[in-house]
Amino acid sequence: MRDEATIQQLLVLANMESYNAILIEQDKPQSERLVLLRELAVRQMQTLETLDVGNLPQLTGRGAK
C-alpha cells in the first residue's frame, strides 16, 4: 500500500498510526478505535484535498528553507 500511496495518503496513514497508539493507551476497544480512525482519515483527506499542493514551496536540498 505504501508503495502506491500519495504523499497525502502517507501523511494521513502516519497520523492514524500515532492516533491509534494513543487510543490503545486509553484502552479504547478495537471497534471504537476503528470508528474514530476512519473519521480522522476522512476529515484529514478532505482537508488535504482542498490544498493546492502545487503552490507549496519546494525543498531544493538538504537543510533547504
CHARMM-style PDB file with segment names, atoms N, HN, CA, C and O in Angstrom:
ATOM      1  N   MET     1       0.820  -1.186   0.000  1.00  0.00      PROA
ATOM      2  CA  MET     1       0.000   0.000   0.000  1.00  0.00      PROA
ATOM      3  C   MET     1       0.865   1.251   0.000  1.00  0.00      PROA
ATOM      4  O   MET     1       0.590   2.196  -0.740  1.00  0.00      PROA
ATOM      5  N   ARG     2       1.906   1.267   0.823  1.00  0.00      PROA
ATOM      6  HN  ARG     2       2.129   0.500   1.424  1.00  0.00      PROA
ATOM      7  CA  ARG     2       2.742   2.460   0.936  1.00  0.00      PROA
ATOM      8  C   ARG     2       3.460   2.770  -0.378  1.00  0.00      PROA
ATOM      9  O   ARG     2       3.727   3.935  -0.676  1.00  0.00      PROA
ATOM     10  N   ASP     3       3.770   1.757  -1.151  1.00  0.00      PROA
ATOM     11  HN  ASP     3       3.553   0.811  -0.909  1.00  0.00      PROA
ATOM     12  CA  ASP     3       4.474   1.984  -2.419  1.00  0.00      PROA
ATOM     13  C   ASP     3       3.610   2.727  -3.432  1.00  0.00      PROA
ATOM     14  O   ASP     3       4.135   3.428  -4.297  1.00  0.00      PROA
ATOM     15  N   GLU     4       2.301   2.580  -3.333  1.00  0.00      PROA
ATOM     16  HN  GLU     4       1.875   2.010  -2.630  1.00  0.00      PROA
ATOM     17  CA  GLU     4       1.381   3.179  -4.297  1.00  0.00      PROA
ATOM     18  C   GLU     4       0.686   4.429  -3.767  1.00  0.00      PROA
ATOM     19  O   GLU     4      -0.050   5.086  -4.503  1.00  0.00      PROA
ATOM     20  N   ALA     5       0.912   4.762  -2.496  1.00  0.00      PROA
ATOM     21  HN  ALA     5       1.510   4.228  -1.898  1.00  0.00      PROA
ATOM     22  CA  ALA     5       0.173   5.860  -1.858  1.00  0.00      PROA
ATOM     23  C   ALA     5       0.726   7.222  -2.259  1.00  0.00      PROA
ATOM     24  O   ALA     5       1.913   7.371  -2.552  1.00  0.00      PROA
ATOM     25  N   THR     6      -0.159   8.204  -2.264  1.00  0.00      PROA
ATOM     26  HN  THR     6      -1.123   8.083  -2.026  1.00  0.00      PROA
ATOM     27  CA  THR     6       0.259   9.587  -2.488  1.00  0.00      PROA
ATOM     28  C   THR     6       0.856  10.129  -1.193  1.00  0.00      PROA
ATOM     29  O   THR     6       0.730   9.514  -0.134  1.00  0.00      PROA
ATOM     30  N   ILE     7       1.505  11.282  -1.289  1.00  0.00      PROA
ATOM     31  HN  ILE     7       1.607  11.781  -2.149  1.00  0.00      PROA
ATOM     32  CA  ILE     7       2.083  11.893  -0.096  1.00  0.00      PROA
ATOM     33  C   ILE     7       0.985  12.232   0.922  1.00  0.00      PROA
ATOM     34  O   ILE     7       1.197  12.123   2.129  1.00  0.00      PROA
ATOM     35  N   GLN     8      -0.178  12.639   0.427  1.00  0.00      PROA
ATOM     36  HN  GLN     8      -0.350  12.728  -0.554  1.00  0.00      PROA
ATOM     37  CA  GLN     8      -1.285  12.946   1.326  1.00  0.00      PROA
ATOM     38  C   GLN     8      -1.754  11.682   2.066  1.00  0.00      PROA
ATOM     39  O   GLN     8      -2.014  11.717   3.269  1.00  0.00      PROA
ATOM     40  N   GLN     9      -1.856  10.582   1.338  1.00  0.00      PROA
ATOM     41  HN  GLN     9      -1.645  10.554   0.361  1.00  0.00      PROA
ATOM     42  CA  GLN     9      -2.285   9.329   1.960  1.00  0.00      PROA
ATOM     43  C   GLN     9      -1.258   8.840   2.975  1.00  0.00      PROA
ATOM     44  O   GLN     9      -1.624   8.320   4.029  1.00  0.00      PROA
ATOM     45  N   LEU    10       0.012   9.004   2.664  1.00  0.00      PROA
ATOM     46  HN  LEU    10       0.309   9.426   1.808  1.00  0.00      PROA
ATOM     47  CA  LEU    10       1.055   8.607   3.611  1.00  0.00      PROA
ATOM     48  C   LEU    10       1.006   9.452   4.884  1.00  0.00      PROA
ATOM     49  O   LEU    10       1.210   8.938   5.984  1.00  0.00      PROA
ATOM     50  N   LEU    11       0.738  10.731   4.731  1.00  0.00      PROA
ATOM     51  HN  LEU    11       0.572  11.148   3.838  1.00  0.00      PROA
ATOM     52  CA  LEU    11       0.624  11.616   5.881  1.00  0.00      PROA
ATOM     53  C   LEU    11      -0.543  11.195   6.771  1.00  0.00      PROA
ATOM     54  O   LEU    11      -0.404  11.116   7.991  1.00  0.00      PROA
ATOM     55  N   VAL    12      -1.684  10.929   6.158  1.00  0.00      PROA
ATOM     56  HN  VAL    12      -1.797  10.994   5.167  1.00  0.00      PROA
ATOM     57  CA  VAL    12      -2.861  10.501   6.923  1.00  0.00      PROA
ATOM     58  C   VAL    12      -2.588   9.163   7.598  1.00  0.00      PROA
ATOM     59  O   VAL    12      -2.966   8.967   8.753  1.00  0.00      PROA
ATOM     60  N   LEU    13      -1.944   8.249   6.900  1.00  0.00      PROA
ATOM     61  HN  LEU    13      -1.638   8.408   5.962  1.00  0.00      PROA
ATOM     62  CA  LEU    13      -1.633   6.945   7.478  1.00  0.00      PROA
ATOM     63  C   LEU    13      -0.725   7.085   8.699  1.00  0.00      PROA
ATOM     64  O   LEU    13      -0.944   6.424   9.714  1.00  0.00      PROA
ATOM     65  N   ALA    14       0.283   7.934   8.603  1.00  0.00      PROA
ATOM     66  HN  ALA    14       0.461   8.471   7.778  1.00  0.00      PROA
ATOM     67  CA  ALA    14       1.185   8.156   9.743  1.00  0.00      PROA
ATOM     68  C   ALA    14       0.412   8.750  10.921  1.00  0.00      PROA
ATOM     69  O   ALA    14       0.623   8.358  12.069  1.00  0.00      PROA
ATOM     70  N   ASN    15      -0.482   9.694  10.632  1.00  0.00      PROA
ATOM     71  HN  ASN    15      -0.653  10.012   9.700  1.00  0.00      PROA
ATOM     72  CA  ASN    15      -1.292  10.290  11.700  1.00  0.00      PROA
ATOM     73  C   ASN    15      -2.209   9.250  12.333  1.00  0.00      PROA
ATOM     74  O   ASN    15      -2.403   9.244  13.548  1.00  0.00      PROA
ATOM     75  N   MET    16      -2.769   8.375  11.512  1.00  0.00      PROA
ATOM     76  HN  MET    16      -2.612   8.380  10.525  1.00  0.00      PROA
ATOM     77  CA  MET    16      -3.656   7.335  12.031  1.00  0.00      PROA
ATOM     78  C   MET    16      -2.887   6.369  12.937  1.00  0.00      PROA
ATOM     79  O   MET    16      -3.399   5.944  13.972  1.00  0.00      PROA
ATOM     80  N   GLU    17      -1.678   6.032  12.552  1.00  0.00      PROA
ATOM     81  HN  GLU    17      -1.262   6.377  11.711  1.00  0.00      PROA
ATOM     82  CA  GLU    17      -0.871   5.126  13.379  1.00  0.00      PROA
ATOM     83  C   GLU    17      -0.583   5.746  14.742  1.00  0.00      PROA
ATOM     84  O   GLU    17      -0.652   5.070  15.768  1.00  0.00      PROA
ATOM     85  N   SER    18      -0.264   7.029  14.744  1.00  0.00      PROA
ATOM     86  HN  SER    18      -0.208   7.579  13.910  1.00  0.00      PROA
ATOM     87  CA  SER    18       0.007   7.714  16.011  1.00  0.00      PROA
ATOM     88  C   SER    18      -1.255   7.795  16.869  1.00  0.00      PROA
ATOM     89  O   SER    18      -1.218   7.531  18.071  1.00  0.00      PROA
ATOM     90  N   TYR    19      -2.357   8.159  16.246  1.00  0.00      PROA
ATOM     91  HN  TYR    19      -2.388   8.373  15.270  1.00  0.00      PROA
ATOM     92  CA  TYR    19      -3.619   8.288  16.967  1.00  0.00      PROA
ATOM     93  C   TYR    19      -4.069   6.931  17.501  1.00  0.00      PROA
ATOM     94  O   TYR    19      -4.600   6.848  18.608  1.00  0.00      PROA
ATOM     95  N   ASN    20      -3.863   5.874  16.729  1.00  0.00      PROA
ATOM     96  HN  ASN    20      -3.432   5.941  15.830  1.00  0.00      PROA
ATOM     97  CA  ASN    20      -4.221   4.535  17.180  1.00  0.00      PROA
ATOM     98  C   ASN    20      -3.445   4.163  18.434  1.00  0.00      PROA
ATOM     99  O   ASN    20      -4.003   3.563  19.353  1.00  0.00      PROA
ATOM    100  N   ALA    21      -2.168   4.512  18.481  1.00  0.00      PROA
ATOM    101  HN  ALA    21      -1.715   5.000  17.734  1.00  0.00      PROA
ATOM    102  CA  ALA    21      -1.365   4.224  19.665  1.00  0.00      PROA
ATOM    103  C   ALA    21      -1.926   4.944  20.887  1.00  0.00      PROA
ATOM    104  O   ALA    21      -1.968   4.380  21.981  1.00  0.00      PROA
ATOM    105  N   ILE    22      -2.354   6.187  20.702  1.00  0.00      PROA
ATOM    106  HN  ILE    22      -2.320   6.646  19.814  1.00  0.00      PROA
ATOM    107  CA  ILE    22      -2.956   6.951  21.804  1.00  0.00      PROA
ATOM    108  C   ILE    22      -4.250   6.283  22.262  1.00  0.00      PROA
ATOM    109  O   ILE    22      -4.495   6.147  23.460  1.00  0.00      PROA
ATOM    110  N   LEU    23      -5.071   5.871  21.309  1.00  0.00      PROA
ATOM    111  HN  LEU    23      -4.872   5.981  20.335  1.00  0.00      PROA
ATOM    112  CA  LEU    23      -6.336   5.226  21.652  1.00  0.00      PROA
ATOM    113  C   LEU    23      -6.116   3.904  22.380  1.00  0.00      PROA
ATOM    114  O   LEU    23      -6.873   3.556  23.285  1.00  0.00      PROA
ATOM    115  N   ILE    24      -5.084   3.173  21.984  1.00  0.00      PROA
ATOM    116  HN  ILE    24      -4.468   3.456  21.249  1.00  0.00      PROA
ATOM    117  CA  ILE    24      -4.755   1.914  22.669  1.00  0.00      PROA
ATOM    118  C   ILE    24      -4.353   2.200  24.110  1.00  0.00      PROA
ATOM    119  O   ILE    24      -4.767   1.488  25.024  1.00  0.00      PROA
ATOM    120  N   GLU    25      -3.542   3.248  24.318  1.00  0.00      PROA
ATOM    121  HN  GLU    25      -3.206   3.827  23.575  1.00  0.00      PROA
ATOM    122  CA  GLU    25      -3.151   3.628  25.678  1.00  0.00      PROA
ATOM    123  C   GLU    25      -4.359   3.995  26.522  1.00  0.00      PROA
ATOM    124  O   GLU    25      -4.350   3.807  27.739  1.00  0.00      PROA
ATOM    125  N   GLN    26      -5.403   4.519  25.881  1.00  0.00      PROA
ATOM    126  HN  GLN    26      -5.411   4.671  24.892  1.00  0.00      PROA
ATOM    127  CA  GLN    26      -6.634   4.888  26.582  1.00  0.00      PROA
ATOM    128  C   GLN    26      -7.587   3.703  26.742  1.00  0.00      PROA
ATOM    129  O   GLN    26      -8.718   3.860  27.202  1.00  0.00      PROA
ATOM    130  N   ASP    27      -7.119   2.523  26.358  1.00  0.00      PROA
ATOM    131  HN  ASP    27      -6.201   2.395  25.984  1.00  0.00      PROA
ATOM    132  CA  ASP    27      -7.907   1.282  26.474  1.00  0.00      PROA
ATOM    133  C   ASP    27      -9.217   1.317  25.700  1.00  0.00      PROA
ATOM    134  O   ASP    27     -10.208   0.721  26.123  1.00  0.00      PROA
ATOM    135  N   LYS    28      -9.226   2.019  24.560  1.00  0.00      PROA
ATOM    136  HN  LYS    28      -8.421   2.504  24.217  1.00  0.00      PROA
ATOM    137  CA  LYS    28     -10.420   2.025  23.711  1.00  0.00      PROA
ATOM    138  C   LYS    28     -10.517   0.660  23.027  1.00  0.00      PROA
ATOM    139  O   LYS    28      -9.507   0.133  22.559  1.00  0.00      PROA
ATOM    140  N   PRO    29     -11.711   0.088  22.963  1.00  0.00      PROA
ATOM    141  CA  PRO    29     -11.861  -1.190  22.256  1.00  0.00      PROA
ATOM    142  C   PRO    29     -11.629  -1.003  20.750  1.00  0.00      PROA
ATOM    143  O   PRO    29     -11.800   0.090  20.211  1.00  0.00      PROA
ATOM    144  N   GLN    30     -11.240  -2.085  20.097  1.00  0.00      PROA
ATOM    145  HN  GLN    30     -11.101  -2.973  20.535  1.00  0.00      PROA
ATOM    146  CA  GLN    30     -10.910  -2.014  18.671  1.00  0.00      PROA
ATOM    147  C   GLN    30     -12.069  -1.462  17.849  1.00  0.00      PROA
ATOM    148  O   GLN    30     -11.854  -0.676  16.926  1.00  0.00      PROA
ATOM    149  N   SER    31     -13.278  -1.861  18.170  1.00  0.00      PROA
ATOM    150  HN  SER    31     -13.453  -2.500  18.919  1.00  0.00      PROA
ATOM    151  CA  SER    31     -14.431  -1.390  17.390  1.00  0.00      PROA
ATOM    152  C   SER    31     -14.554   0.128  17.464  1.00  0.00      PROA
ATOM    153  O   SER    31     -14.849   0.775  16.459  1.00  0.00      PROA
ATOM    154  N   GLU    32     -14.333   0.695  18.629  1.00  0.00      PROA
ATOM    155  HN  GLU    32     -14.094   0.170  19.445  1.00  0.00      PROA
ATOM    156  CA  GLU    32     -14.402   2.150  18.779  1.00  0.00      PROA
ATOM    157  C   GLU    32     -13.225   2.824  18.090  1.00  0.00      PROA
ATOM    158  O   GLU    32     -13.381   3.875  17.467  1.00  0.00      PROA
ATOM    159  N   ARG    33     -12.045   2.216  18.203  1.00  0.00      PROA
ATOM    160  HN  ARG    33     -11.919   1.362  18.709  1.00  0.00      PROA
ATOM    161  CA  ARG    33     -10.857   2.775  17.541  1.00  0.00      PROA
ATOM    162  C   ARG    33     -11.052   2.843  16.037  1.00  0.00      PROA
ATOM    163  O   ARG    33     -10.672   3.828  15.404  1.00  0.00      PROA
ATOM    164  N   LEU    34     -11.641   1.807  15.461  1.00  0.00      PROA
ATOM    165  HN  LEU    34     -11.950   1.007  15.976  1.00  0.00      PROA
ATOM    166  CA  LEU    34     -11.853   1.795  14.015  1.00  0.00      PROA
ATOM    167  C   LEU    34     -12.759   2.932  13.570  1.00  0.00      PROA
ATOM    168  O   LEU    34     -12.507   3.567  12.546  1.00  0.00      PROA
ATOM    169  N   VAL    35     -13.803   3.188  14.327  1.00  0.00      PROA
ATOM    170  HN  VAL    35     -14.008   2.672  15.159  1.00  0.00      PROA
ATOM    171  CA  VAL    35     -14.725   4.284  14.000  1.00  0.00      PROA
ATOM    172  C   VAL    35     -13.983   5.619  14.083  1.00  0.00      PROA
ATOM    173  O   VAL    35     -14.072   6.439  13.169  1.00  0.00      PROA
ATOM    174  N   LEU    36     -13.256   5.834  15.176  1.00  0.00      PROA
ATOM    175  HN  LEU    36     -13.184   5.167  15.918  1.00  0.00      PROA
ATOM    176  CA  LEU    36     -12.535   7.094  15.371  1.00  0.00      PROA
ATOM    177  C   LEU    36     -11.446   7.289  14.318  1.00  0.00      PROA
ATOM    178  O   LEU    36     -11.258   8.396  13.812  1.00  0.00      PROA
ATOM    179  N   LEU    37     -10.736   6.223  13.991  1.00  0.00      PROA
ATOM    180  HN  LEU    37     -10.888   5.324  14.401  1.00  0.00      PROA
ATOM    181  CA  LEU    37      -9.671   6.320  12.992  1.00  0.00      PROA
ATOM    182  C   LEU    37     -10.238   6.612  11.608  1.00  0.00      PROA
ATOM    183  O   LEU    37      -9.652   7.375  10.840  1.00  0.00      PROA
ATOM    184  N   ARG    38     -11.374   6.007  11.292  1.00  0.00      PROA
ATOM    185  HN  ARG    38     -11.850   5.387  11.916  1.00  0.00      PROA
ATOM    186  CA  ARG    38     -11.999   6.286   9.994  1.00  0.00      PROA
ATOM    187  C   ARG    38     -12.417   7.739   9.905  1.00  0.00      PROA
ATOM    188  O   ARG    38     -12.184   8.395   8.889  1.00  0.00      PROA
ATOM    189  N   GLU    39     -13.040   8.252  10.976  1.00  0.00      PROA
ATOM    190  HN  GLU    39     -13.229   7.719  11.801  1.00  0.00      PROA
ATOM    191  CA  GLU    39     -13.449   9.659  10.990  1.00  0.00      PROA
ATOM    192  C   GLU    39     -12.248  10.577  10.809  1.00  0.00      PROA
ATOM    193  O   GLU    39     -12.316  11.554  10.063  1.00  0.00      PROA
ATOM    194  N   LEU    40     -11.152  10.265  11.487  1.00  0.00      PROA
ATOM    195  HN  LEU    40     -11.097   9.471  12.093  1.00  0.00      PROA
ATOM    196  CA  LEU    40      -9.927  11.052  11.359  1.00  0.00      PROA
ATOM    197  C   LEU    40      -9.424  11.036   9.918  1.00  0.00      PROA
ATOM    198  O   LEU    40      -9.092  12.079   9.356  1.00  0.00      PROA
ATOM    199  N   ALA    41      -9.372   9.853   9.331  1.00  0.00      PROA
ATOM    200  HN  ALA    41      -9.642   9.005   9.788  1.00  0.00      PROA
ATOM    201  CA  ALA    41      -8.862   9.717   7.964  1.00  0.00      PROA
ATOM    202  C   ALA    41      -9.713  10.496   6.973  1.00  0.00      PROA
ATOM    203  O   ALA    41      -9.183  11.188   6.104  1.00  0.00      PROA
ATOM    204  N   VAL    42     -11.023  10.386   7.101  1.00  0.00      PROA
ATOM    205  HN  VAL    42     -11.453   9.824   7.807  1.00  0.00      PROA
ATOM    206  CA  VAL    42     -11.920  11.091   6.178  1.00  0.00      PROA
ATOM    207  C   VAL    42     -11.729  12.595   6.301  1.00  0.00      PROA
ATOM    208  O   VAL    42     -11.590  13.293   5.297  1.00  0.00      PROA
ATOM    209  N   ARG    43     -11.721  13.100   7.549  1.00  0.00      PROA
ATOM    210  HN  ARG    43     -11.833  12.533   8.365  1.00  0.00      PROA
ATOM    211  CA  ARG    43     -11.541  14.545   7.766  1.00  0.00      PROA
ATOM    212  C   ARG    43     -10.217  15.040   7.199  1.00  0.00      PROA
ATOM    213  O   ARG    43     -10.165  16.070   6.527  1.00  0.00      PROA
ATOM    214  N   GLN    44      -9.152  14.300   7.475  1.00  0.00      PROA
ATOM    215  HN  GLN    44      -9.195  13.463   8.022  1.00  0.00      PROA
ATOM    216  CA  GLN    44      -7.839  14.739   7.013  1.00  0.00      PROA
ATOM    217  C   GLN    44      -7.726  14.682   5.489  1.00  0.00      PROA
ATOM    218  O   GLN    44      -7.154  15.583   4.875  1.00  0.00      PROA
ATOM    219  N   MET    45      -8.266  13.632   4.880  1.00  0.00      PROA
ATOM    220  HN  MET    45      -8.730  12.900   5.379  1.00  0.00      PROA
ATOM    221  CA  MET    45      -8.200  13.545   3.420  1.00  0.00      PROA
ATOM    222  C   MET    45      -9.005  14.667   2.781  1.00  0.00      PROA
ATOM    223  O   MET    45      -8.574  15.239   1.779  1.00  0.00      PROA
ATOM    224  N   GLN    46     -10.162  14.990   3.340  1.00  0.00      PROA
ATOM    225  HN  GLN    46     -10.512  14.526   4.153  1.00  0.00      PROA
ATOM    226  CA  GLN    46     -10.961  16.096   2.804  1.00  0.00      PROA
ATOM    227  C   GLN    46     -10.193  17.407   2.912  1.00  0.00      PROA
ATOM    228  O   GLN    46     -10.196  18.206   1.975  1.00  0.00      PROA
ATOM    229  N   THR    47      -9.543  17.631   4.031  1.00  0.00      PROA
ATOM    230  HN  THR    47      -9.540  16.981   4.791  1.00  0.00      PROA
ATOM    231  CA  THR    47      -8.757  18.851   4.221  1.00  0.00      PROA
ATOM    232  C   THR    47      -7.595  18.903   3.245  1.00  0.00      PROA
ATOM    233  O   THR    47      -7.358  19.932   2.612  1.00  0.00      PROA
ATOM    234  N   LEU    48      -6.876  17.807   3.120  1.00  0.00      PROA
ATOM    235  HN  LEU    48      -7.068  16.971   3.634  1.00  0.00      PROA
ATOM    236  CA  LEU    48      -5.713  17.789   2.239  1.00  0.00      PROA
ATOM    237  C   LEU    48      -6.100  17.940   0.772  1.00  0.00      PROA
ATOM    238  O   LEU    48      -5.336  18.500  -0.014  1.00  0.00      PROA
ATOM    239  N   GLU    49      -7.266  17.452   0.399  1.00  0.00      PROA
ATOM    240  HN  GLU    49      -7.887  16.997   1.038  1.00  0.00      PROA
ATOM    241  CA  GLU    49      -7.719  17.573  -0.983  1.00  0.00      PROA
ATOM    242  C   GLU    49      -8.029  19.016  -1.352  1.00  0.00      PROA
ATOM    243  O   GLU    49      -7.991  19.376  -2.529  1.00  0.00      PROA
ATOM    244  N   THR    50      -8.336  19.849  -0.358  1.00  0.00      PROA
ATOM    245  HN  THR    50      -8.367  19.558   0.598  1.00  0.00      PROA
ATOM    246  CA  THR    50      -8.633  21.251  -0.644  1.00  0.00      PROA
ATOM    247  C   THR    50      -7.363  22.083  -0.830  1.00  0.00      PROA
ATOM    248  O   THR    50      -7.419  23.198  -1.350  1.00  0.00      PROA
ATOM    249  N   LEU    51      -6.225  21.544  -0.409  1.00  0.00      PROA
ATOM    250  HN  LEU    51      -6.179  20.639   0.013  1.00  0.00      PROA
ATOM    251  CA  LEU    51      -4.965  22.266  -0.559  1.00  0.00      PROA
ATOM    252  C   LEU    51      -4.465  22.185  -1.996  1.00  0.00      PROA
ATOM    253  O   LEU    51      -4.605  21.153  -2.653  1.00  0.00      PROA
ATOM    254  N   ASP    52      -3.890  23.263  -2.474  1.00  0.00      PROA
ATOM    255  HN  ASP    52      -3.776  24.101  -1.941  1.00  0.00      PROA
ATOM    256  CA  ASP    52      -3.253  23.260  -3.786  1.00  0.00      PROA
ATOM    257  C   ASP    52      -1.772  22.961  -3.576  1.00  0.00      PROA
ATOM    258  O   ASP    52      -0.973  23.862  -3.319  1.00  0.00      PROA
ATOM    259  N   VAL    53      -1.420  21.682  -3.691  1.00  0.00      PROA
ATOM    260  HN  VAL    53      -2.069  20.951  -3.900  1.00  0.00      PROA
ATOM    261  CA  VAL    53      -0.057  21.244  -3.422  1.00  0.00      PROA
ATOM    262  C   VAL    53       0.934  21.925  -4.357  1.00  0.00      PROA
ATOM    263  O   VAL    53       2.101  22.091  -4.003  1.00  0.00      PROA
ATOM    264  N   GLY    54       0.492  22.317  -5.531  1.00  0.00      PROA
ATOM    265  HN  GLY    54      -0.456  22.183  -5.819  1.00  0.00      PROA
ATOM    266  CA  GLY    54       1.373  22.973  -6.485  1.00  0.00      PROA
ATOM    267  C   GLY    54       1.886  24.320  -6.007  1.00  0.00      PROA
ATOM    268  O   GLY    54       2.908  24.800  -6.498  1.00  0.00      PROA
ATOM    269  N   ASN    55       1.191  24.937  -5.056  1.00  0.00      PROA
ATOM    270  HN  ASN    55       0.361  24.547  -4.657  1.00  0.00      PROA
ATOM    271  CA  ASN    55       1.614  26.234  -4.540  1.00  0.00      PROA
ATOM    272  C   ASN    55       2.510  26.141  -3.316  1.00  0.00      PROA
ATOM    273  O   ASN    55       2.950  27.166  -2.794  1.00  0.00      PROA
ATOM    274  N   LEU    56       2.787  24.936  -2.852  1.00  0.00      PROA
ATOM    275  HN  LEU    56       2.429  24.103  -3.275  1.00  0.00      PROA
ATOM    276  CA  LEU    56       3.665  24.782  -1.701  1.00  0.00      PROA
ATOM    277  C   LEU    56       5.120  24.951  -2.123  1.00  0.00      PROA
ATOM    278  O   LEU    56       5.490  24.551  -3.227  1.00  0.00      PROA
ATOM    279  N   PRO    57       5.952  25.537  -1.263  1.00  0.00      PROA
ATOM    280  CA  PRO    57       7.366  25.692  -1.623  1.00  0.00      PROA
ATOM    281  C   PRO    57       8.041  24.336  -1.749  1.00  0.00      PROA
ATOM    282  O   PRO    57       7.713  23.391  -1.031  1.00  0.00      PROA
ATOM    283  N   GLN    58       8.971  24.259  -2.660  1.00  0.00      PROA
ATOM    284  HN  GLN    58       9.237  25.026  -3.243  1.00  0.00      PROA
ATOM    285  CA  GLN    58       9.701  23.016  -2.906  1.00  0.00      PROA
ATOM    286  C   GLN    58      11.020  23.038  -2.140  1.00  0.00      PROA
ATOM    287  O   GLN    58      11.680  24.073  -2.053  1.00  0.00      PROA
ATOM    288  N   LEU    59      11.396  21.890  -1.588  1.00  0.00      PROA
ATOM    289  HN  LEU    59      10.860  21.049  -1.659  1.00  0.00      PROA
ATOM    290  CA  LEU    59      12.697  21.766  -0.970  1.00  0.00      PROA
ATOM    291  C   LEU    59      13.734  21.529  -2.063  1.00  0.00      PROA
ATOM    292  O   LEU    59      13.519  20.715  -2.961  1.00  0.00      PROA
ATOM    293  N   THR    60      14.838  22.227  -1.988  1.00  0.00      PROA
ATOM    294  HN  THR    60      15.012  22.888  -1.258  1.00  0.00      PROA
ATOM    295  CA  THR    60      15.840  22.113  -3.049  1.00  0.00      PROA
ATOM    296  C   THR    60      17.038  21.287  -2.643  1.00  0.00      PROA
ATOM    297  O   THR    60      17.824  20.885  -3.501  1.00  0.00      PROA
ATOM    298  N   GLY    61      17.196  21.025  -1.377  1.00  0.00      PROA
ATOM    299  HN  GLY    61      16.558  21.351  -0.680  1.00  0.00      PROA
ATOM    300  CA  GLY    61      18.325  20.228  -0.938  1.00  0.00      PROA
ATOM    301  C   GLY    61      18.281  20.039   0.546  1.00  0.00      PROA
ATOM    302  O   GLY    61      17.344  20.457   1.226  1.00  0.00      PROA
ATOM    303  N   ARG    62      19.299  19.410   1.027  1.00  0.00      PROA
ATOM    304  HN  ARG    62      20.061  19.071   0.475  1.00  0.00      PROA
ATOM    305  CA  ARG    62      19.370  19.132   2.467  1.00  0.00      PROA
ATOM    306  C   ARG    62      19.440  20.433   3.250  1.00  0.00      PROA
ATOM    307  O   ARG    62      20.274  21.294   2.967  1.00  0.00      PROA
ATOM    308  N   GLY    63      18.558  20.570   4.237  1.00  0.00      PROA
ATOM    309  HN  GLY    63      17.882  19.871   4.466  1.00  0.00      PROA
ATOM    310  CA  GLY    63      18.547  21.754   5.059  1.00  0.00      PROA
ATOM    311  C   GLY    63      17.996  22.988   4.370  1.00  0.00      PROA
ATOM    312  O   GLY    63      18.151  24.099   4.876  1.00  0.00      PROA
ATOM    313  N   ALA    64      17.352  22.811   3.221  1.00  0.00      PROA
ATOM    314  HN  ALA    64      17.226  21.908   2.810  1.00  0.00      PROA
ATOM    315  CA  ALA    64      16.792  23.944   2.483  1.00  0.00      PROA
ATOM    316  C   ALA    64      15.655  24.584   3.255  1.00  0.00      PROA
ATOM    317  O   ALA    64      14.932  23.904   3.982  1.00  0.00      PROA
ATOM    318  N   LYS    65      15.496  25.871   3.102  1.00  0.00      PROA
ATOM    319  HN  LYS    65      16.084  26.424   2.510  1.00  0.00      PROA
ATOM    320  CA  LYS    65      14.417  26.585   3.765  1.00  0.00      PROA
ATOM    321  C   LYS    65      13.552  27.292   2.764  1.00  0.00      PROA
ATOM    322  OT1 LYS    65      12.584  27.952   3.141  1.00  0.00      PROA
TER     323      LYS     65
END
